[in-house]
Structure formats: C-alpha cells, structure tokens
Amino acid sequence: MRSSPFLALALGVSLALSAGAAFAQAPEQPQSVSEILQFQHALREKIDKPNGEYSRFDAGQLERMKHAQDNVFRMLSGVNSLNDLSENQKIEVSNSLDEVKAILLANEGNRLICYREKKIGTNLLTKRCETYADREAHARESERAMRDMSRSYQSTNGG
C-alpha cells in the first residue's frame, strides 16, 4: 500500500523534528505550513553556524540540505495550508523534506521518493513511491538488462 503525500510529509516533519532527540510518535495529521517553515528556518540557522551541532556534516551534505530547504521555502511561500498545493507540489515538498530528513538521519537509502507517472495504456496519472535505494537498484538492473540485450543482439547478428 502506498502512503499519501500528507502522511509522508507528516512523517518527514515528525522525524526531522525528532532527529536530535528521542523519536516522537508520528502526528495523526500533517503539520501546518507555519510549523514546517518554523522548523526549517531554525534548522537553517543551526546549519549556518560553522562550529555548531551540524558541523559534522560534509559540505556536500550541507549544500544538498540547503537546496532542499530552499525548495521548501519557495514552494510554501505565501501558502497558508498544505491543501492549497496541487498534488505535484505536495509531492515535491514531501520529497524535499524527506531529503532533509534523510541527511539529518544519515539514512539516504531509506529516503522515500514519490512521483507521478502515467499508467500504461491510459492517460491517468498515478502516484508511485519508492526508496532511494530501491530506485537506484532498479536503475542498475535496467542498465544491466540493456547491456545484456545489447551483447546478445551483437553476438546473434555477428556484430
């Protein structure tokens, strides 16, 4: 069963809020836009301190986190409620928050990535989510399959 973007967003915010402390229970409903922005701005202040608690992260991780936060700030600018966002915007915000969470928790492979794709044979868009590790594994498997097919084609056609 796939999770909704609201659930992923709520879980991402909940985990990010509890990254430095004991894990709190996931909230029953999504956090408000103001709570998300408040937490991300407070986190940014801590990230920007050169000798602060996030100085253990390398520059690349910090830049990725800042880029994801900038996307959240841009997407939620002037927004009063998550319900004001389109499904694609909700997914994009959720993905950005998940990226911040994954970096904070040093658990990149378990970061959930969601996207919308057309269902084969229709014009209907469906939401699909998979972990970063699963997505990378599928990409490697597809590349391997293409190489194998290419080799097989070359060997049967004298090439």
JOQUI-V154984 format. One record per residue. N is the residue number from 1. SS is DSSP state (helix for helix, strand for strand, loop for the rest). PSI is psi in radians with two decimals (none if undefined). Layout:
# JOQUI-V154984
n:N ss:SS psi:PSI
n:N ss:SS psi:PSI
This chain:
# JOQUI-V154984
n:1 ss:loop psi:2.31
n:2 ss:loop psi:2.55
n:3 ss:loop psi:2.69
n:4 ss:loop psi:2.77
n:5 ss:helix psi:-0.52
n:6 ss:helix psi:-0.77
n:7 ss:helix psi:-0.77
n:8 ss:helix psi:-0.71
n:9 ss:helix psi:-0.80
n:10 ss:helix psi:-0.76
n:11 ss:helix psi:-0.75
n:12 ss:helix psi:-0.78
n:13 ss:helix psi:-0.75
n:14 ss:helix psi:-0.81
n:15 ss:helix psi:-0.68
n:16 ss:helix psi:-0.68
n:17 ss:helix psi:-0.51
n:18 ss:loop psi:0.19
n:19 ss:loop psi:-0.68
n:20 ss:loop psi:-0.12
n:21 ss:loop psi:-3.02
n:22 ss:loop psi:2.54
n:23 ss:loop psi:2.26
n:24 ss:loop psi:2.86
n:25 ss:loop psi:2.55
n:26 ss:loop psi:2.40
n:27 ss:loop psi:2.66
n:28 ss:loop psi:-0.50
n:29 ss:loop psi:2.83
n:30 ss:loop psi:2.63
n:31 ss:loop psi:2.78
n:32 ss:loop psi:2.80
n:33 ss:helix psi:-0.74
n:34 ss:helix psi:-0.64
n:35 ss:helix psi:-0.70
n:36 ss:helix psi:-0.87
n:37 ss:helix psi:-0.71
n:38 ss:helix psi:-0.82
n:39 ss:helix psi:-0.77
n:40 ss:helix psi:-0.65
n:41 ss:helix psi:-0.72
n:42 ss:helix psi:-0.72
n:43 ss:helix psi:-0.74
n:44 ss:helix psi:-0.70
n:45 ss:helix psi:-0.73
n:46 ss:helix psi:-0.66
n:47 ss:helix psi:-0.67
n:48 ss:loop psi:-0.20
n:49 ss:loop psi:2.09
n:50 ss:loop psi:-0.50
n:51 ss:loop psi:0.42
n:52 ss:loop psi:-2.95
n:53 ss:loop psi:-0.29
n:54 ss:loop psi:0.19
n:55 ss:loop psi:-0.23
n:56 ss:loop psi:-0.32
n:57 ss:loop psi:2.54
n:58 ss:loop psi:2.91
n:59 ss:helix psi:-0.64
n:60 ss:helix psi:-0.74
n:61 ss:helix psi:-0.74
n:62 ss:helix psi:-0.72
n:63 ss:helix psi:-0.72
n:64 ss:helix psi:-0.71
n:65 ss:helix psi:-0.77
n:66 ss:helix psi:-0.70
n:67 ss:helix psi:-0.78
n:68 ss:helix psi:-0.73
n:69 ss:helix psi:-0.75
n:70 ss:helix psi:-0.67
n:71 ss:helix psi:-0.74
n:72 ss:helix psi:-0.82
n:73 ss:helix psi:-0.76
n:74 ss:helix psi:-0.81
n:75 ss:helix psi:-0.57
n:76 ss:helix psi:0.01
n:77 ss:loop psi:2.14
n:78 ss:loop psi:0.11
n:79 ss:loop psi:2.31
n:80 ss:loop psi:-0.51
n:81 ss:loop psi:2.59
n:82 ss:helix psi:-0.43
n:83 ss:helix psi:-0.26
n:84 ss:helix psi:-0.20
n:85 ss:loop psi:2.64
n:86 ss:loop psi:2.93
n:87 ss:helix psi:-0.76
n:88 ss:helix psi:-0.69
n:89 ss:helix psi:-0.71
n:90 ss:helix psi:-0.75
n:91 ss:helix psi:-0.74
n:92 ss:helix psi:-0.75
n:93 ss:helix psi:-0.78
n:94 ss:helix psi:-0.77
n:95 ss:helix psi:-0.71
n:96 ss:helix psi:-0.76
n:97 ss:helix psi:-0.65
n:98 ss:helix psi:-0.61
n:99 ss:helix psi:-0.76
n:100 ss:helix psi:-0.83
n:101 ss:helix psi:-0.79
n:102 ss:helix psi:-0.69
n:103 ss:helix psi:-0.77
n:104 ss:helix psi:-0.67
n:105 ss:loop psi:0.04
n:106 ss:loop psi:0.84
n:107 ss:loop psi:0.96
n:108 ss:helix psi:-0.68
n:109 ss:helix psi:-0.45
n:110 ss:helix psi:0.08
n:111 ss:loop psi:2.27
n:112 ss:strand psi:2.27
n:113 ss:strand psi:2.20
n:114 ss:strand psi:2.60
n:115 ss:strand psi:2.89
n:116 ss:strand psi:2.41
n:117 ss:strand psi:2.73
n:118 ss:strand psi:2.36
n:119 ss:loop psi:2.36
n:120 ss:loop psi:2.28
n:121 ss:loop psi:0.00
n:122 ss:loop psi:3.04
n:123 ss:loop psi:0.14
n:124 ss:loop psi:2.35
n:125 ss:strand psi:2.35
n:126 ss:strand psi:2.67
n:127 ss:strand psi:2.35
n:128 ss:strand psi:2.36
n:129 ss:strand psi:2.49
n:130 ss:strand psi:2.77
n:131 ss:strand psi:2.78
n:132 ss:helix psi:-0.73
n:133 ss:helix psi:-0.74
n:134 ss:helix psi:-0.73
n:135 ss:helix psi:-0.76
n:136 ss:helix psi:-0.70
n:137 ss:helix psi:-0.72
n:138 ss:helix psi:-0.70
n:139 ss:helix psi:-0.78
n:140 ss:helix psi:-0.73
n:141 ss:helix psi:-0.71
n:142 ss:helix psi:-0.75
n:143 ss:helix psi:-0.75
n:144 ss:helix psi:-0.76
n:145 ss:helix psi:-0.71
n:146 ss:helix psi:-0.74
n:147 ss:helix psi:-0.76
n:148 ss:helix psi:-0.74
n:149 ss:helix psi:-0.70
n:150 ss:helix psi:-0.79
n:151 ss:helix psi:-0.75
n:152 ss:helix psi:-0.73
n:153 ss:helix psi:-0.78
n:154 ss:helix psi:-0.71
n:155 ss:helix psi:-0.55
n:156 ss:helix psi:-0.34
n:157 ss:loop psi:0.30
n:158 ss:loop psi:0.37
n:159 ss:loop psi:none
